[in-house]
């Protein structure tokens, strides 16, 4: 059989990958205190792989957070209100239990650097052992890798403008 030349194009449609336009749900858990451009980028990229992304704000009564959880939830719901593929929820307890309660097929985590890797690896192993749920890792875009919620909180503490680190058009929460 002759090989196609490099100028020929593939015209047979490829089968859709599972998750594209399907009902598969990806859970993106975190404190999102605050939700950054890096977080928004991960959600956008995850939507290319899964039919639905549930952004889940973990509530820990012992750690009230910098921004009250109700405000984080309100701002996230406002920001994603026009995208039916994104749902915003809150939860307490174990992430794997919440994932099971919403029928999530996997948990989304972002890696900014090697420092994140070992923690995320151990969490993924434990989650898989506890609930047979997989972890999907997306690497941070290089221009966003330095952005973290803790850095943004520190900048705000010292009176710096943090809007360059928040998603464009994100509701004011501070």
Secondary structure by P-SEA (a helix, b strand, c coil): cccccccccccccccccccccccbbbbbccccccccaaaaaaaaaaaacccbbbbcccccccccccccaaaaaaaaaaaaccccccccccccccaaaaaaaacccbbbbbbccccaaaaaaaaaaaaaaaccbbbbbbccccccccccaaaaaaaaaacccccccccccccccc
